[in-house]
Amino acid sequence: IRAKDVTMPAKLPVNFFSTRSPVIDLFRGQLDYADHLRQDSEIVLYFFYAPWCGQSIAAREEIEHVASRLSDQVLFVAVNCWWNQGKCRKQKHFFYFPVIHLYHRSFGPIEYKGPMSAVYIEKFVRRVMTPLLYISSRSKLLDFLSNYEPGVLGYFEFNASPQPPGYLTFFTSALHSLKKDYLGTIRFGVITDKRVAEEISLVRSGSVYLHRHVNTSLIYPNDIMNYTAENICKWALENREMLIRWLRPHGGKSLLLNNELKKGPALLIFIPYNPLSEIHPLLDEITKVALEYHNCNKSQAAEPDLQHLGDTDSPAFDSSVPDAHMKLSETFSITKYPCCNTVVLPQWHSISRTHNVCELCINQTLGVKPNKVHVPHCNFLEIEAALDSFYLQEHTFFQVISNTIECSNFLSFYSPFSYYTACCRTVNRHFLSFISSEKTIFQTPKVAFSSHGKKGNTQHSIPHIEDRNCFIPDLHITGTNITGLSCRTNKTLNLYLLDSNLFWIYAERLGASRSTHLKEFAAIVDLKEEVHYVLDQNRSLVGPTLENFIKNFSILYSPLKRHLVDDPSVHFHEQRVITEVTTNTFHDTVFLSEKNVLLLYYAQWCGFCASLNHIFIQLARLLPPDNFTVARIDTTQNDLPWEFMTDRLPTILFFPHQRKEQSVKFPEDISVNLPNLLKFILHHSRLSSSEPCTKECLHKETVLQQGHISHLEREIQKLRSEISALHQAHDQLEAQLSEARREEHRLQQQKHALEKQHKTLQLHSERLQATYDQKNQELLEMAEKLQELADASENLLKENTLLRILVASREGRLQSKDEIKESLQSEQTLSEENDISVSTATATLEEKRIDNIDTIETEHSSGNRTE
């Protein structure tokens, strides 16, 4: 019968937080009691944990730190959601721990998914506490609009009622934003002053305004969308402008970085960031660079509201000025500043070092004005259609040498209301850059039009994108060379920020120094090209440095040097037979060396690679070190140029002397052994060159052959000495083996003797065991007899006790009879006249009594003797 499973019951839970902690610890999972506590508090934070979870244990101290600062305003409740008897475990089904939920009165839960750090948790809790910022003055409005994060402003008049219509809806939309975007990238503010609201063209109470730095700011369309909290939040999230995005990987398996890097080249900036700090100078400087980079208009029209608000001393500070700015922005964004794309045509001849560079722009006719709410500023589909039309007429733009800019206008195949403009010029690829293009290439004010497609005149043509400043004299543009660069290149960068206090390990993997004290780092990662560039850490991470870094990347032939990951564990002070190559030493060891180089690609996880080590060690000892280098490189710890990458391990490449660019790969169908490697190396190192060999060449070849022969003779002599040493070792081993055999024979004899002794001892043991069993049986029998005697003795003792009692009673009777006898004698003396029969009977009676007494005394004496 199979035994039943025995299950040990779980131990009773204990307190997870200290009893002195401001956090209420419901370690038995009392979720119903937690809901009861939430009814009496405005802001509540739930911390769901598992006692065994390492992340929960690590976050416990962070939660206590936040609770110590906000316990007077926020109720902190910790619930054990792992105890199987608790209601939390039965009602909640979490896939990870810990989980943080926040409630703002009846609204919630708002889940926090950010880093488990005290400063980040406190910042998020404060955002839930005050989801709306109160904008009471013009200066606060300017500060709100100048922030890099998207901002949503609502205007409400509090004069008529305590809560004007729409205010609670707007308040709830801010909470919805925190619920959908845990990073809190959209800030919500409320304006109650009518004069402040007029600065951003908000006149009617209940209006909602979405501020954008580069594109046109928007007003919530009440006539199209219902005024609900969900719609306002959705509208803000869909139309927000993300100049910079924060990346906060949660530490587990995630596709966050992969999904972002697949969008295109990315500039990753690592800075130390404190969310609770009120000022961030470095972040403000990076924001300024991002704004200039995305400011495709190159004008003050990109920030009409900020320019207007900043000029507080201007006399024209009325409601009509913002409208004028809005109209000016719309005019330039629709007619003067279309979407453009740079196209580089291929070389017209294989030996030519020139390219034709064209700027293709989309132009909208003045009769069509798109709706700014529904039509994006730059449509990708329109760009794609323009490129299709351009490539169909690509042959018309080939010029052998052209020192002037030639522009052409041609109609779109998809829309009769738009046409395309292409301005081209031939440039030398050594001088092709955005800086030189702005100063040299496109500075010619005279634009010559060719006769391709639909010809336009100079008055209605759109100038080249680098040439726009001279056509807008009314706007005094003050910008850097990076202004609008995102719209002037096909290598547009996406800007991302990471907190170096939390994610410095990613910076180290990209190439940051591990010993640096200032954790500031920037790198550009291009996943499509499989390259990344690193900003020199010796330079400060300031605005001009970032601008130069971005400009150098955006140039067609970028001067940036690709960064390759190196193996820091390799040390070069040791003399090794095989040279260990890293990323930094690859070029010097392989290409700049005057020796023939045999390079092995291997990896630590490759078992077959490890089996080749002894072959390469023998090969390195055989080959003369003056002419050959045997090296290897770990492909998992070092990056290589793409032309030398391989997807198969192990891989063997041979780089001949004076022909390093003609590297040869060892055939995969030939087994890797010492003879095959020697044949492979000698065959490819002796290939004749295209030039005839002179006497000096023959002399060198002879000297080289003699050197090879002498080297081989020395190696043969070494092998002979090794063979003799092996023979001596063989003789010594034979002697040791004979001695071992004799020792084995002696041990066998000792084994037999011990086996005999073992048998004798075993027989003696059996005899002793039999004797022991016999004696044991006798002792058992004696014990039984003794037990019988003890029982009989006990019975005799009982009988003796009864006899003593009987004797005592008889003695008492005898005394009474003596007294009677004396009384009878006295009576006899007093009356002698008694009857003879009476005396005779009396005498007979006395004799019987005396006989009975004698009998009792006899039994008593015999009983004593028995005892």
C-alpha positions in Angstrom: 0.0 0.0 0.0 1.4 3.3 -1.0 2.0 5.8 1.8 0.0 9.0 1.8 1.8 12.3 0.9 2.8 14.3 3.9 2.5 18.0 3.5 4.0 20.4 5.9 1.7 23.4 6.6 3.1 26.8 5.8 4.6 28.8 8.6 2.6 31.7 10.0 3.7 35.0 8.4 5.5 37.6 10.5 5.9 41.3 10.3 7.7 42.4 7.2 8.1 46.0 8.3 9.2 47.1 11.7 6.6 47.9 14.3 8.0 51.4 14.6 7.7 52.0 10.8 5.1 54.5 9.5 4.0 51.8 7.1 0.9 49.7 8.2 2.0 46.1 7.6 -0.9 43.7 6.9 1.3 40.7 6.9 -1.7 38.3 6.9 -3.0 39.6 3.6 -6.1 41.5 5.1 -7.1 43.2 1.9 -10.6 43.9 3.2 -9.1 45.9 6.1 -6.8 47.7 3.7 -9.9 48.8 1.7 -11.5 50.0 5.0 -8.5 52.1 5.8 -8.5 53.6 2.3 -12.0 55.1 2.9 -10.7 57.5 5.5 -7.6 58.8 3.6 -7.3 61.0 0.5 -4.0 59.5 -0.8 -3.2 55.9 -0.2 -0.2 53.8 -1.3 -0.5 50.0 -1.4 2.7 48.1 -1.3 2.0 44.4 -2.3 4.9 42.2 -1.5 6.1 38.6 -1.0 8.3 38.0 2.0 10.7 35.8 0.1 11.1 38.2 -2.9 14.5 39.8 -3.1 13.1 42.9 -4.9 10.5 43.3 -2.2 13.1 43.1 0.5 15.3 45.7 -1.4 12.3 48.0 -1.9 11.3 47.9 1.7 13.9 50.4 2.8 12.9 52.7 0.0 9.2 52.6 0.9 10.1 53.3 4.5 12.2 56.3 3.5 9.3 57.8 1.4 6.8 57.1 4.2 9.0 58.9 6.7 8.7 62.0 4.6 5.1 61.8 3.5 3.3 59.9 6.2 1.5 63.0 7.4 -0.1 63.4 3.9 -0.2 59.8 2.5 -1.4 56.6 4.1 1.2 53.8 3.4 -0.2 50.2 3.6 1.9 47.1 3.0 0.0 43.9 2.2 1.5 40.4 2.1 0.1 39.0 -1.1 1.8 35.6 -0.8 0.2 34.2 2.4 -2.1 31.5 1.0 -4.8 32.1 3.7 -5.0 35.8 3.1 -7.6 37.5 1.0 -5.0 39.3 -1.1 -3.6 36.0 -2.4 -7.1 34.8 -3.2 -8.3 38.0 -5.0 -5.1 39.4 -6.6 -3.0 37.5 -9.2 0.3 39.3 -9.6 3.0 38.0 -12.0 5.8 39.9 -10.2 6.6 41.5 -6.9 6.6 44.1 -5.5 3.6 46.0 -6.9 2.8 49.6 -5.9 -0.8 51.0 -6.4 -1.8 54.5 -5.5 -5.3 55.8 -4.9 -6.5 59.5 -5.1 -9.7 59.3 -3.2 -11.9 57.0 -5.2 -9.7 57.2 -8.4 -7.4 54.2 -8.8 -5.5 52.1 -8.8 -2.6 54.0 -10.4 0.2 51.5 -10.8 3.8 52.7 -10.4 6.1 50.9 -12.8 9.2 53.0 -12.4 12.5 52.3 -10.6 12.2 51.1 -7.0 14.2 54.1 -5.7 13.0 56.4 -3.0 13.4 59.6 -5.0 11.5 58.3 -8.0 8.7 56.8 -5.8 8.4 60.1 -3.9 8.2 62.1 -7.1 5.4 59.9 -8.5 3.5 60.1 -5.2 3.8 63.9 -5.2 2.5 64.0 -8.8 -0.5 61.9 -7.7 -1.0 64.2 -4.7 -1.0 67.4 -6.9 -1.7 66.3 -10.5 -2.4 69.9 -11.5 0.0 72.9 -11.2 -1.5 76.2 -10.4 -0.4 78.9 -12.9 -1.1 82.2 -11.2 1.2 84.6 -13.0 3.0 85.3 -16.3 6.3 84.2 -15.0 5.0 80.8 -13.9 3.4 80.4 -17.3 6.7 81.0 -19.0 8.4 78.5 -16.7 5.7 75.9 -17.4 5.9 76.4 -21.2 9.7 76.4 -21.3 10.0 72.9 -19.8 11.1 70.1 -22.1 8.1 67.9 -21.1 4.8 68.4 -23.0 2.3 70.6 -21.1 -1.5 70.8 -21.0 -3.1 73.9 -19.7 -6.7 74.4 -18.8 -8.4 77.7 -18.2 -11.3 77.8 -15.6 -13.0 80.8 -13.9 -13.6 80.1 -10.2 -15.7 83.3 -9.7 -19.1 81.9 -10.5 -18.9 78.6 -8.5 -16.4 76.7 -6.3 -15.9 74.2 -9.1 -16.6 75.6 -12.6 -17.9 73.2 -15.2 -15.3 70.9 -16.6 -12.8 71.4 -13.9 -13.3 67.9 -12.3 -13.1 66.4 -15.7 -9.8 68.1 -16.4 -8.5 67.1 -13.0 -9.4 63.4 -13.6 -7.7 63.6 -17.0 -4.5 64.4 -15.3 -4.9 61.3 -13.1 -5.7 59.3 -16.2 -2.4 60.5 -17.7 -0.5 59.2 -14.7 -2.3 55.9 -15.0 -1.4 55.4 -18.6 2.1 56.9 -18.6 3.9 56.1 -15.4 6.9 58.3 -16.4 4.6 61.3 -16.1 5.9 62.9 -19.3 2.8 65.2 -19.6 2.4 67.9 -17.1 -1.1 69.4 -16.4 -1.6 73.0 -15.3 -4.6 75.1 -14.5 -5.0 78.9 -15.1 -7.6 81.0 -13.2 -6.5 84.4 -14.3 -8.2 85.6 -17.5 -5.2 87.9 -18.5 -2.8 85.0 -18.1 -5.0 82.8 -20.2 -5.2 85.3 -22.9 -1.4 85.0 -23.4 -2.0 81.6 -25.0 -5.2 82.6 -26.7 -7.5 80.9 -24.1 -10.7 83.0 -23.8 -13.5 80.7 -22.9 -13.6 79.0 -19.5 -13.1 75.2 -19.9 -10.6 75.5 -22.8 -7.7 73.1 -22.9 -4.4 74.0 -24.5 -1.6 71.6 -25.5 1.8 73.3 -25.8 4.4 72.1 -28.3 7.8 73.6 -28.8 8.4 72.9 -32.5 5.1 72.1 -34.0 2.0 74.3 -33.7 0.3 74.2 -30.3 -3.2 72.9 -30.2 -6.5 73.6 -28.5 -8.8 70.8 -27.6 -11.5 70.5 -30.3 -14.7 70.5 -28.3 -16.8 70.4 -31.4 -15.3 67.2 -32.6 -14.5 65.2 -29.4 -16.6 64.9 -26.3 -15.3 66.7 -23.3 -14.4 63.7 -21.1 -11.4 62.8 -19.0 -10.4 59.8 -21.2 -10.7 61.8 -24.4 -8.6 64.7 -23.1 -5.9 62.3 -21.9 -6.0 60.4 -25.2 -5.8 63.6 -27.2 -2.8 64.8 -25.2 -0.9 61.5 -25.5 -1.5 61.3 -29.3 -0.5 64.9 -30.1 2.3 65.4 -27.6 5.7 66.4 -28.8 8.6 64.2 -27.5 11.9 66.0 -28.1 13.6 63.8 -25.5 12.4 60.6 -24.0 13.5 59.0 -20.8 14.4 55.3 -20.9 14.0 53.4 -17.6 14.5 49.6 -18.1 13.0 47.7 -15.2 15.9 45.2 -15.0 14.1 42.1 -16.3 13.7 40.7 -19.8 12.3 43.5 -21.9 12.2 44.7 -25.5 12.3 48.4 -24.5 15.7 49.2 -25.8 15.3 47.0 -28.9 12.0 48.6 -29.9 13.5 52.1 -29.5 16.7 51.4 -31.3 14.8 49.9 -34.3 13.2 53.2 -34.9 16.5 54.6 -36.2 19.9 56.0 -34.9 19.7 56.9 -31.3 21.6 59.3 -29.1 21.8 57.9 -25.6 22.7 60.4 -23.0 23.6 59.3 -19.4 23.3 62.0 -16.8 23.0 61.8 -13.0 19.4 62.8 -12.3 17.5 63.6 -9.1 13.8 63.8 -9.7 13.2 65.8 -6.5 15.6 68.5 -7.4 14.0 71.8 -8.6 16.8 72.8 -11.0 18.6 70.7 -13.6 21.2 72.8 -15.4 22.6 69.9 -17.5 19.2 68.7 -18.4 18.2 72.3 -19.5 21.3 72.5 -21.7 20.5 69.2 -23.3 16.9 70.3 -23.8 18.1 73.4 -25.6 20.2 71.3 -27.9 17.2 69.0 -28.7 15.0 72.0 -29.4 17.5 73.5 -31.8 18.0 70.1 -33.4 14.2 69.7 -34.1 13.6 73.3 -34.9 13.2 72.8 -38.7 11.7 76.3 -39.2 14.9 78.0 -38.1 12.9 81.0 -36.9 11.2 82.5 -33.9 8.0 81.3 -35.3 8.7 77.9 -33.8 8.3 79.4 -30.3 5.9 82.3 -30.8 4.4 82.1 -27.3 7.7 82.0 -25.5 9.2 84.8 -27.5 6.1 86.9 -26.8 6.0 86.1 -23.1 9.7 86.7 -22.6 9.4 90.2 -23.9 7.5 91.7 -21.0 8.6 95.2 -21.8 7.1 95.3 -25.3 4.3 97.8 -25.7 2.5 95.5 -28.1 1.4 93.2 -25.4 -2.2 92.6 -26.2 -4.3 89.7 -27.4 -3.8 90.5 -31.1 -0.1 89.7 -31.0 -0.5 86.0 -30.3 -2.9 85.7 -33.3 -0.4 87.4 -35.5 2.3 85.0 -34.4 0.0 82.1 -35.0 -0.8 83.3 -38.5 2.9 83.9 -39.1 3.7 80.4 -37.9 1.1 78.8 -40.1 2.2 80.7 -43.1 5.8 79.6 -42.8 4.9 76.1 -41.9 2.6 75.7 -44.9 4.1 77.7 -47.7 7.7 78.7 -46.9 8.9 75.6 -45.0 7.8 72.4 -46.7 9.1 68.9 -45.9 12.4 68.2 -47.5 14.7 65.2 -47.9 18.3 65.0 -49.0 19.1 62.6 -51.8 22.7 61.6 -52.9 22.8 60.3 -56.5 25.4 57.7 -57.3 28.7 58.5 -59.0 28.5 59.1 -62.7 31.6 57.0 -63.3 33.4 54.4 -61.2 36.6 56.4 -61.0 34.9 59.7 -60.2 35.1 61.1 -56.7 32.1 63.4 -57.1 28.4 63.1 -56.2 25.3 64.9 -57.2 23.5 66.0 -54.1 19.8 67.0 -54.4 17.3 68.5 -51.9 13.8 67.2 -52.6 11.0 69.4 -51.2 7.2 69.0 -51.1 5.3 72.2 -51.9 1.7 72.9 -51.2 -0.2 75.3 -53.4 -1.6 78.4 -51.7 -5.2 77.5 -52.4 -5.1 74.4 -50.1 -4.7 74.9 -46.4 -4.6 71.7 -44.3 -6.2 71.5 -40.9 -3.4 71.7 -38.3 -5.3 69.4 -35.9 -5.6 66.4 -38.3 -2.8 66.8 -40.8 0.7 66.2 -39.5 3.4 68.8 -40.2 5.4 66.4 -42.4 3.8 63.3 -43.9 6.0 60.3 -44.5 3.7 59.1 -47.3 4.2 62.4 -49.2 7.9 62.1 -48.9 7.8 58.5 -50.2 5.7 59.6 -53.2 8.1 62.5 -53.9 11.0 60.1 -53.9 9.2 57.8 -56.3 8.6 60.7 -58.7 12.1 61.9 -58.3 13.8 58.5 -59.1 11.7 58.2 -62.2 13.4 61.3 -63.5 16.7 60.6 -61.9 18.7 60.6 -65.2 17.9 64.2 -65.8 19.8 65.3 -62.6 23.1 63.7 -63.5 25.8 66.4 -64.1 29.4 65.7 -64.7 30.6 69.0 -63.2 28.2 71.7 -62.2 29.3 74.7 -60.0 25.8 76.2 -59.8 22.6 75.0 -58.1 20.1 73.7 -60.6 16.5 73.4 -59.4 13.5 71.8 -61.1 9.8 71.7 -60.3 7.6 68.7 -61.3 4.0 67.8 -60.5 3.0 65.2 -58.1 1.4 62.0 -59.5 -1.0 61.7 -56.6 -2.3 65.2 -56.0 -3.0 68.1 -58.4 -2.5 70.7 -55.5 1.2 70.0 -54.8 4.4 69.8 -56.7 8.0 68.9 -56.0 11.2 70.9 -56.1 14.7 69.4 -56.5 17.8 71.5 -56.2 21.0 69.7 -57.1 24.7 70.4 -57.4 27.9 68.3 -57.9 30.2 68.2 -54.9 33.4 66.4 -54.0 32.9 63.8 -51.4 35.9 64.8 -49.4 34.3 68.2 -48.7 30.7 67.1 -48.4 29.4 68.2 -45.1 26.6 70.3 -43.7 29.0 73.0 -42.6 30.7 73.4 -46.0 27.3 73.1 -47.7 26.0 76.1 -45.8 29.1 78.2 -46.4 30.1 77.1 -49.9 27.8 74.9 -51.9 24.4 76.6 -51.6 25.3 80.2 -51.1 24.7 81.3 -54.7 21.8 83.6 -54.7 21.2 83.1 -58.4 19.2 80.0 -58.9 19.3 78.5 -62.4 16.4 76.4 -63.4 16.6 73.5 -65.9 13.9 72.5 -68.3 12.8 69.3 -66.5 9.1 68.8 -65.9 7.1 71.8 -65.0 9.2 74.9 -65.1 8.6 77.6 -62.4 10.0 81.1 -62.0 12.2 82.4 -59.3 9.5 84.3 -57.5 7.4 81.3 -56.6 10.2 78.7 -56.2 11.2 77.3 -52.9 14.8 77.9 -52.0 17.2 75.2 -51.0 17.0 74.2 -47.4 20.5 75.5 -46.6 19.7 78.7 -48.3 16.5 79.8 -46.5 18.0 82.4 -44.2 18.7 84.8 -47.0 15.1 84.7 -48.3 13.6 85.7 -44.9 15.2 89.0 -43.9 12.4 90.0 -41.6 13.1 87.2 -39.1 16.4 87.6 -37.2 17.4 84.0 -36.8 19.8 83.3 -33.9 20.7 79.7 -34.0 23.6 77.3 -34.1 24.7 75.1 -37.0 22.5 72.3 -35.5 19.3 74.3 -35.9 16.8 72.2 -37.9 19.4 69.5 -38.6 16.8 66.7 -38.0 15.0 67.8 -41.1 18.1 68.2 -43.3 19.5 64.7 -43.1 18.5 61.1 -43.6 20.4 60.2 -40.4 17.9 61.8 -38.0 18.7 61.0 -34.4 16.2 60.0 -31.7 17.3 61.5 -28.3 17.0 59.5 -25.2 18.0 60.1 -21.6 19.0 57.6 -18.9 19.8 58.1 -15.3 23.4 57.2 -14.8 22.8 56.6 -11.1 20.6 53.6 -12.0 21.7 52.4 -15.5 25.4 53.1 -15.6 26.0 49.4 -16.5 24.5 50.1 -19.9 27.0 53.0 -20.4 29.9 50.7 -19.4 28.7 48.1 -22.0 28.7 50.9 -24.6 32.2 51.9 -23.8 32.1 54.2 -20.7 35.0 54.1 -18.3 34.4 52.1 -15.1 36.7 54.2 -13.0 35.2 57.6 -13.7 33.7 59.6 -10.9 31.5 61.8 -13.0 28.9 59.6 -14.5 28.2 61.5 -17.7 28.3 59.7 -21.0 26.9 60.0 -24.5 26.8 57.5 -27.4 25.1 57.2 -30.7 23.8 53.7 -31.6 22.9 52.9 -35.2 21.3 49.4 -35.1 20.7 49.2 -38.8 24.4 49.9 -39.6 25.5 47.9 -36.6 27.8 50.6 -35.4 27.9 53.0 -32.4 30.0 56.0 -31.6 31.1 57.3 -28.2 31.6 60.8 -27.1 35.1 61.4 -25.6 34.7 61.2 -21.8 37.6 63.7 -21.4 35.3 66.4 -22.8 32.5 67.9 -20.7 29.0 66.9 -21.5 27.8 70.4 -22.5 25.7 71.9 -25.3 28.5 72.7 -27.8 30.1 69.3 -27.3 26.8 67.5 -28.0 26.1 69.8 -31.0 29.5 68.9 -32.6 28.9 65.2 -31.8 25.5 65.3 -33.6 26.8 67.3 -36.6 29.8 65.0 -37.1 27.4 62.0 -37.2 25.0 63.8 -39.6 27.7 64.4 -42.2 27.5 62.2 -45.2 31.0 60.9 -44.7 31.2 61.1 -40.9 34.6 61.7 -39.3 33.5 59.8 -36.2 35.5 56.7 -35.5 33.4 53.6 -34.8 33.8 52.4 -31.3 34.6 48.7 -30.8 34.3 46.9 -27.6 37.6 45.8 -26.2 38.5 43.0 -23.8 39.8 44.7 -20.6 41.0 41.4 -19.1 43.9 40.8 -21.6 47.3 41.7 -20.3 50.3 42.2 -22.6 53.2 42.1 -20.2 53.5 38.3 -20.4 55.5 36.7 -23.2 53.2 34.2 -24.9 53.7 31.8 -27.8 50.3 32.8 -29.2 49.6 36.5 -29.4 46.3 37.6 -27.9 44.6 40.2 -30.1 42.0 42.7 -29.0 40.0 45.4 -30.7 42.6 48.0 -30.0 45.6 45.9 -31.1 43.9 44.3 -34.2 45.1 46.9 -36.7 48.7 47.1 -35.3 49.1 43.3 -34.9 47.6 42.3 -38.2 47.9 45.1 -40.7 50.9 47.1 -39.6 53.0 44.1 -38.8 55.7 43.1 -41.3 55.1 39.4 -40.6 52.8 36.8 -41.9 49.9 36.5 -39.5 47.7 33.5 -38.8 44.6 34.5 -36.9 42.2 32.2 -35.0 38.7 33.4 -34.2 37.5 31.7 -31.0 35.0 32.0 -28.1 35.1 30.9 -24.5 32.0 28.8 -25.0 33.4 27.0 -28.1 34.6 23.6 -27.1 36.1 22.7 -30.5 38.1 26.0 -30.4 39.7 24.9 -27.1 40.7 21.6 -28.7 42.9 23.5 -31.2 45.1 25.2 -28.7 47.8 22.5 -28.6 47.9 22.5 -32.4 48.5 26.2 -32.6 51.1 26.1 -29.8 53.0 23.5 -31.8 52.6 25.5 -34.9 53.9 28.7 -33.2 57.0 26.8 -32.0 57.7 25.4 -35.5 57.3 28.7 -37.4 60.2 31.2 -37.2 59.1 34.1 -35.0 60.9 36.6 -37.2 58.6 36.0 -40.1 55.4 34.5 -38.7 52.9 35.5 -35.9 50.3 33.1 -34.6 47.5 35.0 -32.9 43.9 34.6 -31.8 41.0 36.8 -30.9 38.0 36.3 -28.7 34.9 37.3 -30.7 32.6 37.5 -27.7 34.8 40.1 -25.9 36.0 42.1 -28.9 34.3 43.8 -31.8 35.8 43.6 -35.3 35.3 45.7 -38.5 32.4 44.3 -40.5 34.7 43.1 -43.3 36.4 40.7 -40.9 33.4 39.5 -39.0 32.4 35.8 -39.1 29.4 33.8 -38.1 31.2 30.5 -37.7 33.7 29.3 -35.1 36.4 28.4 -35.2 37.6 30.4 -38.2 41.2 30.7 -39.3 42.5 33.6 -41.5 46.0 34.0 -43.0 47.3 37.5 -43.7 50.4 37.2 -46.0 53.2 39.7 -45.7 52.9 42.7 -48.1 49.4 41.4 -49.1 47.5 41.9 -45.9 44.3 43.0 -47.9 44.4 39.5 -49.6 43.6 37.5 -46.5 42.9 33.8 -47.1 40.4 31.7 -45.1 41.4 28.1 -44.1 39.1 25.7 -46.0 36.3 24.3 -43.9 36.3 20.9 -45.6 39.9 20.2 -44.5 40.6 18.9 -41.0 42.5 21.3 -38.8 45.8 19.6 -37.9 49.5 20.5 -37.9 50.5 19.2 -41.3 47.5 20.8 -43.1 48.1 24.1 -41.4 51.8 24.1 -42.4 50.9 23.3 -46.0 48.2 26.1 -46.0 50.7 28.7 -44.6 53.6 27.7 -46.9 51.4 27.6 -50.0 50.0 31.1 -49.5 53.2 32.7 -48.2 55.2 31.6 -51.3 52.7 32.8 -53.9 54.6 34.7 -56.6 53.8 38.3 -57.1 53.0 39.9 -60.4 56.4 41.5 -60.8 59.4 39.3 -61.9 61.9 38.4 -59.2 65.3 40.2 -59.3 68.6 39.0 -58.1 68.0 40.8 -54.8 64.7 39.0 -54.6 66.3 35.7 -55.3 69.0 36.4 -52.7 66.3 37.3 -50.1 64.4 34.1 -51.0 67.6 32.1 -50.6 68.3 33.6 -47.3 64.8 33.0 -46.2 65.0 29.4 -47.3 68.3 28.9 -45.5 66.7 30.5 -42.5 63.8 28.0 -42.8 66.2 25.1 -43.2 68.3 26.1 -40.2 65.2 26.7 -38.1 63.9 23.2 -39.1 67.2 21.6 -38.3 67.2 23.2 -34.9 63.7 21.9 -34.4 64.7 18.4 -35.5 67.6 18.5 -33.1 65.2 19.5 -30.4 62.9 16.6 -31.4 65.8 14.1 -31.2 66.8 15.3 -27.8 63.2 15.0 -26.7 63.0 11.5 -28.2 66.1 10.4 -26.2 64.7 11.9 -23.1 61.5 10.0 -23.8 63.5 6.7 -24.1 65.1 7.3 -20.7 61.8 8.1 -19.2 60.5 4.9 -20.8 63.3 2.8 -19.2 62.6 4.4 -15.8 58.9 3.7 -16.2 59.6 0.0 -17.0 61.7 -0.3 -13.8 59.0 1.3 -11.8 56.4 -1.1 -13.4 58.5 -4.2 -12.5 58.8 -3.0 -8.9 55.1 -2.3 -8.9 54.4 -5.9 -10.1 56.6 -7.4 -7.3 54.8 -5.2 -4.8 51.5 -6.4 -6.2 52.6 -10.1 -5.8 53.6 -9.5 -2.1 50.3 -7.8 -1.5 48.5 -10.8 -3.0 50.3 -13.1 -0.6 49.4 -10.9 2.4 45.9 -10.9 1.1 45.6 -14.7 1.1 47.1 -14.9 4.7 44.6 -12.3 5.9 41.8 -14.2 4.3 42.9 -17.4 6.2 43.0 -15.5 9.4 39.6 -14.1 8.6 38.2 -17.6 8.2 39.7 -18.8 11.5 38.3 -15.8 13.3 35.0 -16.4 11.7 34.9 -20.0 13.0 35.9 -18.9 16.5 33.2 -16.3 16.4 30.6 -18.9 15.5 31.7 -21.1 18.4 31.6 -18.2 20.8 28.2 -17.4 19.5 26.9 -21.0 20.2 28.4 -20.9 23.7 26.8 -17.6 24.3 23.4 -18.9 23.1 23.7 -22.0 25.4 24.6 -19.9 28.5 21.9 -17.5 27.7 19.4 -20.4 27.6 20.6 -21.7 31.0 20.3 -18.3 32.5 16.8 -18.1 31.3 15.9 -21.4 32.9 17.5 -20.4 36.3 15.6 -17.2 36.1 12.4 -19.1 35.7 13.2 -21.3 38.8 14.1 -18.4 40.9 10.9 -16.8 39.9 9.0 -19.9 41.1 10.9 -19.9 44.4 10.1 -16.3 44.9 6.4 -17.0 44.3 6.4 -19.9 46.8 8.2 -17.7 49.4 5.6 -15.1 49.0 2.8 -17.6 49.6 4.6 -18.9 52.8 4.9 -15.4 54.1 1.2 -14.9 53.7 0.5 -18.2 55.5 2.9 -17.3 58.3 1.2 -14.1 58.8 -2.2 -15.8 59.2 -0.7 -18.3 61.7 0.7 -15.6 63.9 -2.7 -14.0 64.0 -4.3 -17.4 64.9 -1.7 -18.0 67.7 -2.3 -14.6 69.1 -6.0 -15.3 69.3 -5.4 -18.7 71.0 -3.1 -17.2 73.6 -5.9 -14.7 74.4 -8.3 -17.6 74.9 -5.8 -19.5 77.1 -5.5 -16.6 79.5 -9.2 -16.4 79.8 -9.4 -20.2 80.5 -6.8 -19.8 83.3 -8.8 -17.2 84.9 -11.9 -19.4 84.7 -9.9 -22.3 86.2 -8.9 -20.3 89.2 -12.4 -19.2 89.7 -13.6 -22.8 89.6 -11.0 -23.9 92.1 -12.2 -21.3 94.5 -15.7 -22.3 94.0 -14.6 -25.9 94.6 -13.2 -25.1 97.9 -16.2 -23.2 98.9 -18.7 -25.9 98.0 -17.5 -29.4 98.3 -20.9 -30.8 98.2 -21.3 -30.6 94.5 -22.3 -33.5 92.5 -19.7 -36.1 91.5 -21.0 -36.3 88.0 -20.5 -32.6 87.7 -16.9 -32.8 88.9 -16.3 -35.8 86.7 -17.6 -33.9 83.6 -15.7 -31.0 84.5 -12.5 -33.0 84.8 -13.1 -34.6 81.5 -13.7 -31.2 80.0 -10.5 -29.8 81.4 -8.5 -32.7 80.0 -9.9 -32.2 76.5 -9.1 -28.5 76.7 -5.6 -29.3 77.8 -5.2 -31.7 74.9 -6.3 -29.1 72.5 -3.9 -26.5 73.9 -1.0 -29.0 73.6 -2.0 -29.6 70.0 -2.0 -25.9 69.2 1.4 -25.4 70.8 2.8 -28.3 68.9 1.6 -26.8 65.6 2.9 -23.4 66.6 6.4 -24.7 67.3 6.4 -26.7 64.0 5.3 -23.5 62.2 8.2 -21.6 63.7 10.7 -24.3 62.6 9.3 -24.1 59.1 9.7 -20.4 59.0 
